[in-house]
């Protein structure tokens, strides 16, 4: 089989790798809620929103933004339903529908902050 024909995952940014390493020991939604803000902060990011996922193979997922302007990067953090470690992936590489929502929401954030 020609491996060049297989879809290639986008490489993770340094921030995504750092956050994934921070989240490796988390295996419950409660731990995720407690530890995620610190892990995101250490990686220089901000949680945009989170969604419970009680179907398919994901129990919880959240959208995270790193940087601003042209340097902005979006990531999706997900917690598998089987109790495995948290997964961090680029929003552009994610198959979750919330990844498309994250881009729009991140674009609104500056306006929401200004209105607050």
N, C-alpha and C positions, 0 to 999 in steps of 0.2 A: 504494500500500500504506500502510495506517495504521501509522506507526511506534510509536504508543502501545501497539499490541497485541504488539509484539516484547518478549521478555524483556529486562529491564534489568539490567546488571551492577551489583553493589553497589559504591558508591564505595570506593576504597582509603583506608585510614587513613594518616596521616602516616608512621607507622612502616613500613608496607608500601611506600609510595612510596620512602622513604629506602633501604630494603633493596634494592628493585628497582633503583634507580640504582646502588647499590654492586655489584650482581651483573651488570650489563649486559655487561661484557667477558668473563664466564666462559662458555666453550663446551665444556668437557670435564668429565667426572665428577671427574677428579683435581684440576682447578683448583677445582671446587666444594668438594670436601672440604677443600682447603687454605685457601680464602678465606671460606667460609661462616661459620665461627665469628666472625671479626672483623666481617663485615658484619652479622650478627645482633646482636652486642654493641654496635656503633655505633648500631643502631636501637633498642637497649634491650630486645631480645628474648632468648629462650632456645630452642635446638633441643630439641624433645620427642623426636622419633625420625625416622629416615630409612629409606626403602625403595628398593631398586633396582627399576627398571621396564624390563625388556628387551623389552616388547611394546607394541603400539599406537604412539603417537607420543611417548611419554615414556621417557627413559632413566633418570632419577633423580628422586625427590621426597622432600621432608622437611616435617614439621609444625613450626611455630614458634609460640610463645606470647609475647604482649606484655602486660605489666601483670598485676595480680592482682585477685581478687575481682570486683566488678561492672565494673571497668574492663578486665577481661581480654579480649583479642582474639586470635583464632587465625588463622594464615595458612598457606597451602601454597606452598612453593617447588618449582618443577619445572624440569627441564632437558630440553628437547625432544630427541628422537632425531635430528632433522635437523641438530643442531649449532647451532641458533639460541641467542639469549640466554636466560638464566634468566628465569622468569616468577614473579611473586609475586601471589597472589590471596587474598582472604578465604576462610576455610574454609567459610563459609556460602554463598559463590558458587561454590565449586569442585565440579566434577562427579566428581572422583576419590573412590573409596570411602574412601581413607585420611582424607579430611576429616571423615567421621563418626566415625572412630576417634579422631581428634585431640581432639575434645571430651571423650570419655570419659577418655582418657589424661591430659589436662590436669587433669581433676577428681581424678585419683588422685595427681598429683604431690605435693601437700602431705603426704599420708599416707606416700608412699614416702620423702620427705625426712625425715620424723619418725622413721621406722623405721631409717634408715641410721645 
